[in-house]
Amino acid sequence: MKCTRTKGQACSESVYEWRLTMELGIRGHRVENQSDVIVRYKQFQKTVALKFDLLVNRCLLVEVKAVEAVIPILRFLLTPVQNLSVAP
C-alpha cells in the first residue's frame, strides 16, 4: 500500500497506523481501533476492551510495527495474536 511505500524519513507507529486507516477507508473497509470486541472460547464469550491498533471489517486484527526488518522474536511474539478469535 502507498502508506508504507512512501519514501522519506521513517515515521512513528501512530503515523503509519493513521495512514493505513486512511488507505483502508479509501478502499471501503470499516476500520476501528481500541474498541470493545466479543472474544469467544468454546461455549463462552466475553466483551473485552482490547488494546489493538486496527480491527478491519470486524474480522482482522492488525498490529502496526515500525521496524526496518521483522526479526524472529517478533514473529514468535505475534503468533498468539493470530490465534485469537474475535466475533463480529
N, C-alpha and C positions, 0 to 999 in steps of 0.2 A: 504494500500500500504506500501511497505517496507520503504519508506521515512519518514513515521510518526510512524512506529513501532520500529525503531531502538532505542535500549536502549542507555542511556548515558546522558550527560549533555544537558539541553534544548538549543535549537538553536534559533537564531533570525528569524523573519518572512522572511527576504530575503534568508536565507539558506533553510528554508522549501519551499519557492517559487521555488528556483532553483532545489531542489531535486524533487519536484513534476513535474516541467517542464521536467526534465530528464526522470523520470518514465513514464510520458505520451508519450514522444517522443519515448521511447523504445517500447511502445505498439502501435506505428504507428499513434498517434494523432498529429495533427498540432496545435502547441501552440504559441500564440502571447502574447505580453504584451505592455501596454502603446501605443496603436496604434489608428488610426482613424477607426471609425465604423459608419455605417449608422443607425441612430435612426429613426424609423417610428412612427408616431402618426396620426391616421385616414388617410386622403389622403396626409399628409405632410411627408416629410423626410428631414433629415439634416445630413451632415457629421460632426462628432464631434470627437475631440481628447479626448477620455475618459481616466481617470486615473483609471486603474484597474490592478489587479495583473496578471490574466491569462484569455485569451479567447481561449477556446478549440474548434477546428474544426469550428470556426466562429459561434458557436451557444450556447456556455455555458460560462457565466462569472463566474470566481472563485475569491473570495476574501480570501486570506490566512490570518489566525489569529493564533498567537502563544499564546494559553491560556491553562490552565490546565483543565478548565471546561467552558461550554457555559452557561453563566448566562442569565436570562430572558431579560435583557436590550439589550444584543447582538442580540437575536432573533428578538426583536422589531425593532432595527436599520437596520437589514439586510432584513427585509420583503419588503420594497420598491424596493430594488435592484432586487429582484426576479421577479418583475412585469415589468421590463424594457425590451422592445422588441428590439432586435439587429438583423439587417438584414445581411445575408451572403454577 
